[in-house]
């Protein structure tokens, strides 16, 4: 059923499991629990597409990633430093897209349909569920009991300057605000009279979060449509957490286990594959390290065995009547052979014989001693180039 928004002038339509949107211009709101706003732990230096890839990898490790769509959410901050994303199942998004209607301006989670302002919380309760917009960069929808627990946790930190209540809130929420010294307003105009920011609907780039749009292009569209000078500066990093989920404790346990496994994987990768430098993608970096090792092994296996070279060369040495005195092999000189021949002419003839047999003999040293007969020479043997 459409309800006229006093802040934006666009009809807001609740697009539940059975309802279809009217043909006129409107904004369709879907259950926030089916499109939660999740906090991500992203390195501050990552920008653009690289930031999106790391975020998708985190979601895949935490939630499985299959059949999910992600849209970066800046929430009034710089669009290159976002740390939250709206996540929804692809099949649900496809269903909302079909039922949104031709006049639909955007399909949004219901918590983005609430008026928002910096340091002001907006709460709305209906049919045992609570939708909350916590300032500009956070929001959720859940059952009333879970919402009370989530808000209590948030109030234990840096709470809001005030709460704007739309409709009748559960008494436990009103009591929770009173216990923490947070005043509850029921009219946005009263906030302005007390010198507080007045929450507004769709004034902070929310319409750019249209769930029907291509999720890969969401970041670029957000940068084009929202002017940076209209965004207030971010007050600081928001405490990481997962909001608007029906099983917060289970998700926190999954997060802890994922972090433990990732830390273990990073430790193994650091000890065996990536000894230095940052590790951003364990799977890709370990795969590259393994590929490099396999290439080196294949290259080593392709080299000619020193025994083969020595065997080919020895045949010609003995055929020429030379005497072999010493054979050695090392990583620097490779296969070396010390021989004794009658004279330097015999040495030249032997070198020619080796070349003709496909063995390249490099003369390292030759000498003739006064108290010795013949010439002693040191040769390095390698396979002749083909």
PyMOL commands that set and color helices and strands:
alter all, ss='L'
color gray80, all
select helices_A, chain A and resi 32-34+48-63+90-99+110-113+144-155+171-179+188-193+206-209+215-225+228-230+248-272+282-302+306-319+344-356
alter helices_A, ss='H'
color red, helices_A
select strands_A, chain A and resi 2-4+11-14+26-30+37-39+68-73+84-89+104-109+120-126+129-134+138-143+162-166+184-185+323-330+334-341+359-367+375-383
alter strands_A, ss='S'
color yellow, strands_A
deselect
rebuild
show_as cartoon
